[in-house]
Amino acid sequence: MKNLIIIFSLCLLLTSCKNVAQENLATPSGETAILLDSLISLAKQNSYYAATVNWDELEKEMKLMSTNHDSIDKLGKPAELMFKTLGDVHGMLMFDYKVAFNHRSKNIGPPNDSTYRTIGATKINSPYAVHGEILKEHNIAYLEILATGVMQGTQIDAARDTIRNTICKLKKKNPKGWIIDLRCNIGGNMNPMMAGLAELIPNANLGGDTKDGKNFYSKWSFENGNFYENGNSNYKADNQCENISSKGKIAVLTSKYTASSGEVVVSSLKAQDHIKIIGEKTSGLSSTNGWFVLSDKWVFAPMTGYYMSKDKTVHTNGIIPDIIVSEELDLNNLLEGKVIDKAIEWIRIE
């Protein structure tokens, strides 16, 4: 059974639920056993790496580990072991919609340096994931799409509409081209970003994800100004400025901090006409996650497939730009530097 795929970045959701008072999180042993069985069953059926492990041995280890821990660790520590054994560096077990347990790799994901920490502290939901302006000297529209955090329901609608409104304001200036800056997008929920960008790119085959490296498992598209997954549009809305046409090339800027759902946007726009990806290879969290609700508090999100662009390029460890430009990201001067200079140069070429 296919499940609605929602992309969340484990590197974005920085708050650990372990900080909540342990006495308030104790889980009855009977309920833990049920949750653990559900976790294992869902992983067997849906994890991308399910066929690579000995489940009899792993299940015994997980259940033994559960008996040796208390509180949320009774479920979380076995989940950590499972992610590690599977080699799943993007999967996560969430408690109360915060990432509680996962397995990280030093070789995958954005570097945990001062720049990354500053992005996480200052550029999440600030506000509703977008900033736009016209680069007056060049008459190019600049659109920075930021990390979106854990958004649900009306929050997603509000973020989508904020992105759409920003695009419409820029369209009215009749820009020569567009720059979509994803260099500080460390992940979150893909839906407001994709549903918002459909205002700029009303129709496009966006590729999707793959389980076998050859065929699309989920297919994504922009159709009549809305974002679709496998023919379904969960955040459909009327276009706000479809009567104002947009023209010119689109440069998409990336960095080593571009991660998870930020990489969804990059993968979707790669191999499109009149669009170039410019900057650094992205972080490597270029995989989709399933979304399985175990209880009112627990959500299991295993890695289920890799992003695959329209041209069937599979992105198993980040997305390589069309034009590679290396540069240390200066958060105080995003409108200056080699990456944005290259984007402006490419857009201005007739």
C-alpha positions as a Markdown table, in Angstrom:
| # | Residue | x | y | z |
|---|---|---|---|---|
| 1 | Met | 0.0 | 0.0 | 0.0 |
| 2 | Lys | 1.4 | 3.4 | -1.0 |
| 3 | Asn | 1.4 | 6.0 | 1.7 |
| 4 | Leu | 1.4 | 9.8 | 1.5 |
| 5 | Ile | 5.0 | 10.8 | 1.4 |
| 6 | Ile | 5.9 | 13.9 | 3.5 |
| 7 | Ile | 9.5 | 15.0 | 3.6 |
| 8 | Phe | 10.9 | 16.1 | 6.9 |
| 9 | Ser | 14.6 | 16.8 | 7.5 |
| 10 | Leu | 16.1 | 15.1 | 10.6 |
| 11 | Cys | 18.8 | 17.8 | 10.5 |
| 12 | Leu | 16.1 | 20.5 | 10.7 |
| 13 | Leu | 14.1 | 19.3 | 13.7 |
| 14 | Leu | 16.7 | 20.2 | 16.3 |
| 15 | Thr | 14.7 | 20.0 | 19.5 |
| 16 | Ser | 15.0 | 16.6 | 21.1 |
| 17 | Cys | 12.0 | 15.2 | 23.0 |
| 18 | Lys | 14.4 | 13.7 | 25.5 |
| 19 | Asn | 14.5 | 17.0 | 27.3 |
| 20 | Val | 10.9 | 16.6 | 28.4 |
| 21 | Ala | 10.5 | 15.2 | 32.0 |
| 22 | Gln | 11.1 | 11.5 | 31.9 |
| 23 | Glu | 8.3 | 10.8 | 34.4 |
| 24 | Asn | 5.7 | 12.2 | 32.0 |
| 25 | Leu | 6.8 | 9.9 | 29.2 |
| 26 | Ala | 6.8 | 6.4 | 30.7 |
| 27 | Thr | 5.2 | 4.0 | 28.3 |
| 28 | Pro | 3.4 | 0.9 | 29.7 |
| 29 | Ser | 5.3 | -2.3 | 28.8 |
| 30 | Gly | 2.2 | -3.8 | 27.0 |
| 31 | Glu | 1.8 | -0.7 | 24.8 |
| 32 | Thr | 5.6 | -0.7 | 24.1 |
| 33 | Ala | 5.4 | -4.3 | 22.9 |
| 34 | Ile | 2.6 | -3.4 | 20.5 |
| 35 | Leu | 4.4 | -0.3 | 19.2 |
| 36 | Leu | 7.7 | -2.2 | 18.8 |
| 37 | Asp | 5.9 | -4.9 | 16.8 |
| 38 | Ser | 4.3 | -2.3 | 14.6 |
| 39 | Leu | 7.6 | -0.5 | 14.1 |
| 40 | Ile | 9.3 | -3.7 | 13.0 |
| 41 | Ser | 6.5 | -4.8 | 10.7 |
| 42 | Leu | 6.3 | -1.4 | 9.0 |
| 43 | Ala | 10.1 | -1.4 | 8.5 |
| 44 | Lys | 10.1 | -4.8 | 6.9 |
| 45 | Gln | 7.4 | -3.7 | 4.5 |
| 46 | Asn | 8.6 | -0.2 | 3.6 |
| 47 | Ser | 12.2 | 0.4 | 4.4 |
| 48 | Tyr | 14.4 | 0.9 | 1.3 |
| 49 | Tyr | 17.0 | -1.4 | 2.9 |
| 50 | Ala | 14.6 | -4.0 | 4.3 |
| 51 | Ala | 16.1 | -6.9 | 2.2 |
| 52 | Thr | 19.6 | -6.2 | 3.4 |
| 53 | Val | 19.2 | -7.4 | 7.1 |
| 54 | Asn | 18.5 | -10.6 | 9.0 |
| 55 | Trp | 15.2 | -9.7 | 10.6 |
| 56 | Asp | 15.1 | -12.7 | 12.9 |
| 57 | Glu | 18.4 | -11.6 | 14.6 |
| 58 | Leu | 17.6 | -7.9 | 14.5 |
| 59 | Glu | 14.1 | -8.4 | 16.0 |
| 60 | Lys | 15.6 | -10.4 | 18.9 |
| 61 | Glu | 18.2 | -7.7 | 19.5 |
| 62 | Met | 15.6 | -4.9 | 19.4 |
| 63 | Lys | 13.3 | -6.6 | 21.9 |
| 64 | Leu | 16.1 | -7.5 | 24.3 |
| 65 | Met | 17.3 | -3.9 | 24.1 |
| 66 | Ser | 13.8 | -2.6 | 24.9 |
| 67 | Thr | 13.7 | -4.6 | 28.1 |
| 68 | Asn | 17.0 | -2.9 | 29.2 |
| 69 | His | 15.7 | 0.7 | 28.9 |
| 70 | Asp | 13.1 | 2.9 | 30.5 |
| 71 | Ser | 10.6 | 5.5 | 29.3 |
| 72 | Ile | 10.8 | 6.5 | 25.6 |
| 73 | Asp | 14.1 | 4.7 | 25.2 |
| 74 | Lys | 12.2 | 1.4 | 25.4 |
| 75 | Leu | 11.0 | 2.1 | 21.9 |
| 76 | Gly | 13.6 | 4.7 | 20.8 |
| 77 | Lys | 16.8 | 2.8 | 21.4 |
| 78 | Pro | 15.7 | -0.3 | 19.5 |
| 79 | Ala | 14.7 | 2.1 | 16.7 |
| 80 | Glu | 18.2 | 3.6 | 16.7 |
| 81 | Leu | 19.7 | 0.1 | 16.4 |
| 82 | Met | 17.3 | -0.7 | 13.5 |
| 83 | Phe | 18.2 | 2.5 | 11.6 |
| 84 | Lys | 21.9 | 1.8 | 12.1 |
| 85 | Thr | 21.6 | -1.9 | 11.0 |
| 86 | Leu | 19.6 | -0.9 | 8.0 |
| 87 | Gly | 22.1 | 1.9 | 7.1 |
| 88 | Asp | 19.2 | 4.4 | 7.1 |
| 89 | Val | 20.6 | 7.8 | 7.7 |
| 90 | His | 17.5 | 9.8 | 6.8 |
| 91 | Gly | 14.9 | 7.7 | 8.7 |
| 92 | Met | 13.6 | 8.9 | 12.0 |
| 93 | Leu | 11.3 | 8.1 | 14.9 |
| 94 | Met | 9.4 | 11.1 | 16.1 |
| 95 | Phe | 7.8 | 11.8 | 19.5 |
| 96 | Asp | 5.2 | 14.5 | 19.7 |
| 97 | Tyr | 6.3 | 15.7 | 16.2 |
| 98 | Lys | 9.9 | 16.2 | 17.2 |
| 99 | Val | 12.7 | 13.9 | 16.0 |
| 100 | Ala | 13.7 | 11.7 | 18.9 |
| 101 | Phe | 15.7 | 8.8 | 17.5 |
| 102 | Asn | 17.7 | 8.3 | 14.3 |
| 103 | His | 21.1 | 7.2 | 12.9 |
| 104 | Arg | 23.4 | 9.8 | 11.4 |
| 105 | Ser | 26.5 | 9.4 | 9.2 |
| 106 | Lys | 29.4 | 11.8 | 9.2 |
| 107 | Asn | 29.5 | 11.5 | 5.4 |
| 108 | Ile | 25.9 | 12.4 | 4.7 |
| 109 | Gly | 23.9 | 15.5 | 5.7 |
| 110 | Pro | 25.0 | 19.1 | 6.1 |
| 111 | Pro | 28.1 | 19.8 | 8.1 |
| 112 | Asn | 27.3 | 20.6 | 11.8 |
| 113 | Asp | 29.3 | 23.8 | 11.8 |
| 114 | Ser | 28.7 | 27.3 | 13.0 |
| 115 | Thr | 27.0 | 28.3 | 9.7 |
| 116 | Tyr | 24.6 | 25.3 | 9.9 |
| 117 | Arg | 23.8 | 26.1 | 13.5 |
| 118 | Thr | 23.1 | 29.8 | 12.6 |
| 119 | Ile | 20.8 | 28.7 | 9.8 |
| 120 | Gly | 18.9 | 26.5 | 12.2 |
| 121 | Ala | 18.6 | 29.2 | 14.8 |
| 122 | Thr | 17.7 | 32.1 | 12.5 |
| 123 | Lys | 16.2 | 31.0 | 9.2 |
| 124 | Ile | 13.5 | 28.5 | 10.1 |
| 125 | Asn | 10.0 | 29.9 | 9.7 |
| 126 | Ser | 11.3 | 33.5 | 9.2 |
| 127 | Pro | 8.5 | 34.1 | 8.2 |
| 128 | Tyr | 6.8 | 31.3 | 6.4 |
| 129 | Ala | 9.8 | 30.2 | 4.4 |
| 130 | Val | 10.3 | 33.0 | 1.8 |
| 131 | His | 12.0 | 36.3 | 1.0 |
| 132 | Gly | 11.8 | 38.0 | -2.3 |
| 133 | Glu | 13.2 | 41.1 | -4.0 |
| 134 | Ile | 14.2 | 42.5 | -7.3 |
| 135 | Leu | 18.0 | 42.8 | -8.0 |
| 136 | Lys | 17.5 | 46.2 | -9.5 |
| 137 | Glu | 20.8 | 46.5 | -11.3 |
| 138 | His | 20.0 | 43.4 | -13.3 |
| 139 | Asn | 16.1 | 43.3 | -13.1 |
| 140 | Ile | 16.3 | 39.8 | -11.9 |
| 141 | Ala | 13.8 | 38.4 | -9.3 |
| 142 | Tyr | 15.5 | 36.9 | -6.2 |
| 143 | Leu | 13.4 | 34.4 | -4.2 |
| 144 | Glu | 15.0 | 32.8 | -1.1 |
| 145 | Ile | 13.0 | 29.7 | 0.1 |
| 146 | Leu | 13.9 | 28.7 | 3.6 |
| 147 | Ala | 13.4 | 25.7 | 5.8 |
| 148 | Thr | 9.7 | 25.2 | 6.7 |
| 149 | Gly | 9.8 | 23.4 | 10.0 |
| 150 | Val | 7.1 | 20.9 | 11.1 |
| 151 | Met | 4.0 | 22.4 | 9.4 |
| 152 | Gln | 0.6 | 20.9 | 9.3 |
| 153 | Gly | -2.9 | 21.9 | 8.0 |
| 154 | Thr | -3.5 | 25.6 | 7.9 |
| 155 | Gln | 0.2 | 26.3 | 8.5 |
| 156 | Ile | 1.1 | 24.6 | 5.2 |
| 157 | Asp | -1.7 | 26.6 | 3.5 |
| 158 | Ala | -0.3 | 29.9 | 4.9 |
| 159 | Ala | 3.2 | 29.1 | 3.9 |
| 160 | Arg | 2.1 | 28.1 | 0.4 |
| 161 | Asp | 0.2 | 31.3 | 0.0 |
| 162 | Thr | 3.0 | 33.4 | 1.3 |
| 163 | Ile | 5.3 | 32.0 | -1.3 |
| 164 | Arg | 2.7 | 32.5 | -4.0 |
| 165 | Asn | 2.1 | 36.1 | -2.9 |
| 166 | Thr | 5.8 | 36.8 | -3.0 |
| 167 | Ile | 6.1 | 35.3 | -6.5 |
| 168 | Cys | 3.2 | 37.5 | -7.7 |
| 169 | Lys | 4.7 | 40.6 | -6.3 |
| 170 | Leu | 7.9 | 39.9 | -8.2 |
| 171 | Lys | 6.1 | 38.9 | -11.4 |
| 172 | Lys | 4.5 | 42.4 | -11.5 |
| 173 | Lys | 8.0 | 43.9 | -11.9 |
| 174 | Asn | 8.4 | 42.0 | -15.2 |
| 175 | Pro | 11.9 | 40.5 | -14.3 |
| 176 | Lys | 14.4 | 39.4 | -16.9 |
| 177 | Gly | 14.9 | 36.1 | -15.0 |
| 178 | Trp | 14.6 | 34.4 | -11.6 |
| 179 | Ile | 17.0 | 33.2 | -8.9 |
| 180 | Ile | 15.6 | 30.6 | -6.5 |
| 181 | Asp | 18.0 | 30.5 | -3.5 |
| 182 | Leu | 18.0 | 27.2 | -1.6 |
| 183 | Arg | 21.4 | 27.5 | -0.1 |
| 184 | Cys | 20.0 | 27.9 | 3.4 |
| 185 | Asn | 17.2 | 25.4 | 3.0 |
| 186 | Ile | 18.0 | 22.7 | 5.5 |
| 187 | Gly | 14.7 | 20.9 | 5.1 |
| 188 | Gly | 11.2 | 20.6 | 6.6 |
| 189 | Asn | 7.9 | 20.0 | 4.9 |
| 190 | Met | 8.1 | 19.8 | 1.1 |
| 191 | Asn | 4.5 | 20.6 | 0.4 |
| 192 | Pro | 4.3 | 24.4 | 1.0 |
| 193 | Met | 7.5 | 24.9 | -1.0 |
| 194 | Met | 6.3 | 22.8 | -4.0 |
| 195 | Ala | 2.7 | 24.1 | -3.8 |
| 196 | Gly | 4.0 | 27.7 | -3.7 |
| 197 | Leu | 6.4 | 27.3 | -6.6 |
| 198 | Ala | 3.6 | 26.1 | -8.8 |
| 199 | Glu | 2.6 | 29.7 | -9.1 |
| 200 | Leu | 5.9 | 30.4 | -10.9 |
| 201 | Ile | 6.1 | 27.1 | -13.0 |
| 202 | Pro | 2.5 | 26.2 | -13.6 |
| 203 | Asn | 3.2 | 23.0 | -15.6 |
| 204 | Ala | 6.1 | 20.6 | -15.5 |
| 205 | Asn | 7.0 | 17.0 | -15.1 |
| 206 | Leu | 9.1 | 17.0 | -11.9 |
| 207 | Gly | 10.3 | 13.4 | -11.8 |
| 208 | Gly | 9.7 | 11.8 | -8.4 |
| 209 | Asp | 11.4 | 9.1 | -6.4 |
| 210 | Thr | 12.5 | 5.5 | -7.1 |
| 211 | Lys | 12.9 | 2.2 | -5.3 |
| 212 | Asp | 14.7 | 0.3 | -8.0 |
| 213 | Gly | 16.8 | 3.0 | -9.5 |
| 214 | Lys | 15.1 | 2.7 | -12.9 |
| 215 | Asn | 11.4 | 3.3 | -12.5 |
| 216 | Phe | 9.4 | 6.1 | -10.7 |
| 217 | Tyr | 7.7 | 4.9 | -7.5 |
| 218 | Ser | 6.1 | 8.3 | -6.8 |
| 219 | Lys | 5.6 | 10.8 | -9.6 |
| 220 | Trp | 5.5 | 14.6 | -9.0 |
| 221 | Ser | 4.3 | 17.3 | -11.3 |
| 222 | Phe | 3.1 | 20.9 | -11.5 |
| 223 | Glu | -0.3 | 21.0 | -13.3 |
| 224 | Asn | -2.3 | 24.1 | -13.9 |
| 225 | Gly | -0.4 | 25.9 | -11.0 |
| 226 | Asn | -0.7 | 23.2 | -8.4 |
| 227 | Phe | 1.7 | 20.5 | -7.1 |
| 228 | Tyr | 0.6 | 16.8 | -7.6 |
| 229 | Glu | 1.9 | 13.5 | -6.2 |
| 230 | Asn | 0.8 | 10.5 | -8.1 |
| 231 | Gly | -2.1 | 12.5 | -9.5 |
| 232 | Asn | -3.2 | 13.8 | -6.2 |
| 233 | Ser | -3.0 | 17.5 | -5.1 |
| 234 | Asn | -3.3 | 17.7 | -1.3 |
| 235 | Tyr | -2.7 | 21.4 | -1.0 |
| 236 | Lys | -4.5 | 22.6 | -4.1 |
| 237 | Ala | -5.3 | 26.3 | -4.4 |
| 238 | Asp | -6.4 | 28.9 | -6.9 |
| 239 | Asn | -3.6 | 30.7 | -8.7 |
| 240 | Gln | -3.1 | 34.2 | -7.4 |
| 241 | Cys | -1.6 | 35.8 | -10.5 |
| 242 | Glu | -2.0 | 33.4 | -13.4 |
| 243 | Asn | -2.9 | 36.4 | -15.6 |
| 244 | Ile | 0.7 | 37.7 | -15.2 |
| 245 | Ser | 3.1 | 35.7 | -17.2 |
| 246 | Ser | 6.7 | 35.0 | -16.1 |
| 247 | Lys | 9.6 | 34.8 | -18.5 |
| 248 | Gly | 13.3 | 34.2 | -18.5 |
| 249 | Lys | 15.6 | 31.6 | -17.2 |
| 250 | Ile | 15.6 | 30.3 | -13.6 |
| 251 | Ala | 18.8 | 29.7 | -11.7 |
| 252 | Val | 18.5 | 27.5 | -8.6 |
| 253 | Leu | 21.2 | 28.0 | -6.0 |
| 254 | Thr | 22.5 | 25.2 | -3.8 |
| 255 | Ser | 25.0 | 24.6 | -1.1 |
| 256 | Lys | 26.3 | 21.8 | 1.1 |
| 257 | Tyr | 23.5 | 22.9 | 3.6 |
| 258 | Thr | 20.7 | 22.3 | 1.1 |
| 259 | Ala | 19.0 | 19.2 | 2.6 |
| 260 | Ser | 16.1 | 16.8 | 2.5 |
| 261 | Ser | 12.9 | 18.6 | 1.4 |
| 262 | Gly | 15.2 | 21.4 | 0.1 |
| 263 | Glu | 16.7 | 18.7 | -2.1 |
| 264 | Val | 13.2 | 17.7 | -3.3 |
| 265 | Val | 12.9 | 21.1 | -4.9 |
| 266 | Val | 16.4 | 20.8 | -6.5 |
| 267 | Ser | 15.8 | 17.3 | -7.8 |
| 268 | Ser | 12.4 | 18.4 | -9.2 |
| 269 | Leu | 13.8 | 21.4 | -11.1 |
| 270 | Lys | 16.9 | 19.6 | -12.4 |
| 271 | Ala | 16.8 | 18.7 | -16.1 |
| 272 | Gln | 14.0 | 21.3 | -16.8 |
| 273 | Asp | 14.1 | 23.6 | -19.8 |
| 274 | His | 15.5 | 27.1 | -19.0 |
| 275 | Ile | 16.6 | 26.0 | -15.5 |
| 276 | Lys | 20.1 | 25.5 | -14.2 |
| 277 | Ile | 21.3 | 24.3 | -10.8 |
| 278 | Ile | 24.2 | 26.4 | -9.7 |
| 279 | Gly | 26.4 | 26.1 | -6.6 |
| 280 | Glu | 27.7 | 23.1 | -4.5 |
| 281 | Lys | 26.5 | 19.5 | -4.3 |
| 282 | Thr | 23.7 | 19.2 | -1.8 |
| 283 | Ser | 23.9 | 17.5 | 1.6 |
| 284 | Gly | 23.0 | 14.0 | 0.6 |
| 285 | Leu | 19.6 | 13.6 | 2.4 |
| 286 | Ser | 18.1 | 13.1 | -1.0 |
| 287 | Ser | 15.6 | 10.4 | -0.1 |
| 288 | Thr | 11.9 | 10.2 | 0.6 |
| 289 | Asn | 10.5 | 9.2 | 3.9 |
| 290 | Gly | 7.4 | 7.2 | 4.6 |
| 291 | Trp | 5.0 | 8.6 | 7.3 |
| 292 | Phe | 3.4 | 6.0 | 9.6 |
| 293 | Val | 1.5 | 7.1 | 12.7 |
| 294 | Leu | 2.1 | 4.5 | 15.5 |
| 295 | Ser | 0.1 | 6.3 | 18.2 |
| 296 | Asp | -1.1 | 9.8 | 19.2 |
| 297 | Lys | 2.6 | 10.5 | 20.1 |
| 298 | Trp | 4.8 | 8.3 | 17.9 |
| 299 | Val | 5.4 | 8.7 | 14.1 |
| 300 | Phe | 7.8 | 6.4 | 12.2 |
| 301 | Ala | 9.4 | 7.8 | 9.1 |
| 302 | Pro | 11.8 | 5.3 | 7.4 |
| 303 | Met | 13.7 | 6.1 | 4.2 |
| 304 | Thr | 11.7 | 4.6 | 1.4 |
| 305 | Gly | 13.3 | 5.7 | -1.9 |
| 306 | Tyr | 15.7 | 8.1 | -3.6 |
| 307 | Tyr | 14.9 | 11.2 | -5.5 |
| 308 | Met | 14.9 | 10.8 | -9.3 |
| 309 | Ser | 14.8 | 13.8 | -11.6 |
| 310 | Lys | 12.8 | 14.1 | -14.8 |
| 311 | Asp | 15.8 | 12.7 | -16.8 |
| 312 | Lys | 15.9 | 9.6 | -14.5 |
| 313 | Thr | 19.1 | 10.8 | -12.8 |
| 314 | Val | 19.0 | 9.1 | -9.3 |
| 315 | His | 20.4 | 11.1 | -6.5 |
| 316 | Thr | 21.7 | 8.6 | -3.9 |
| 317 | Asn | 24.0 | 11.1 | -2.2 |
| 318 | Gly | 23.0 | 14.6 | -2.9 |
| 319 | Ile | 22.4 | 16.5 | -6.2 |
| 320 | Ile | 25.2 | 17.6 | -8.3 |
| 321 | Pro | 24.7 | 21.1 | -9.8 |
| 322 | Asp | 24.7 | 21.8 | -13.5 |
| 323 | Ile | 27.3 | 24.5 | -12.9 |
| 324 | Ile | 29.5 | 23.8 | -9.9 |
| 325 | Val | 30.7 | 26.8 | -7.9 |
| 326 | Ser | 32.4 | 26.3 | -4.6 |
| 327 | Glu | 32.2 | 29.1 | -2.0 |
| 328 | Glu | 32.0 | 29.5 | 1.7 |
| 329 | Leu | 28.5 | 30.7 | 2.5 |
| 330 | Asp | 28.3 | 34.2 | 3.9 |
| 331 | Leu | 24.9 | 34.4 | 5.6 |
| 332 | Asn | 25.3 | 38.2 | 5.9 |
| 333 | Asn | 25.9 | 38.7 | 2.2 |
| 334 | Leu | 23.8 | 36.2 | 0.3 |
| 335 | Leu | 23.4 | 38.6 | -2.6 |
| 336 | Glu | 27.1 | 38.8 | -3.2 |
| 337 | Gly | 29.7 | 36.2 | -4.1 |
| 338 | Lys | 30.7 | 33.8 | -6.8 |
| 339 | Val | 27.5 | 31.7 | -6.8 |
| 340 | Ile | 25.1 | 34.5 | -7.3 |
| 341 | Asp | 27.5 | 36.2 | -9.7 |
| 342 | Lys | 27.5 | 33.0 | -11.9 |
| 343 | Ala | 23.7 | 32.8 | -11.7 |
| 344 | Ile | 23.3 | 36.4 | -12.9 |
| 345 | Glu | 25.8 | 35.9 | -15.7 |
| 346 | Trp | 24.0 | 32.8 | -16.9 |
| 347 | Ile | 20.6 | 34.5 | -16.8 |
| 348 | Arg | 21.9 | 37.5 | -18.7 |
| 349 | Ile | 23.3 | 35.3 | -21.6 |
| 350 | Glu | 20.9 | 35.6 | -24.5 |
